[in-house]
Amino acid sequence: MPDNLVPCSSCRACCKGDVILDTGAGDVLTAYVTRIDLNAMTGTRHVMLARKVNGDCVYLTEAGCGIYAKRPAVCREFDCRLLFAATKAKQRKALCETFPWFKAVFRAGRDRLATLRR
């Protein structure tokens, strides 16, 4: 995907939500400051990047991602444009109601949609 990078500029919308680490995709858990999330309904445990008190990723700095070179797989692969394009309006609304930070992510995806090469 190097020829179709997301033109993030100063956008940090995706740095405000949960980042689930994936050892199968090469994430080394000990390389990050993490927290464990336990879904009470399913009993599923997820290892996630820690967050600051305000909800930002613990690695988000004024200049952007403080670990950009070794960011987790989901961060390397994430494309807000594809998420916006693949999510129906009704689903977007439901996600934004459950996870308010998604509103900014969807807005960023919509605003950058024209930059997506198909």
Summary of the structure (lengths in Angstrom):
residues: 118
radius of gyration: 14.7
end to end distance: 11.4
largest distance: 41.1
contacts: 274
relative contact order: 0.20
helix: 44%
strand: 14%
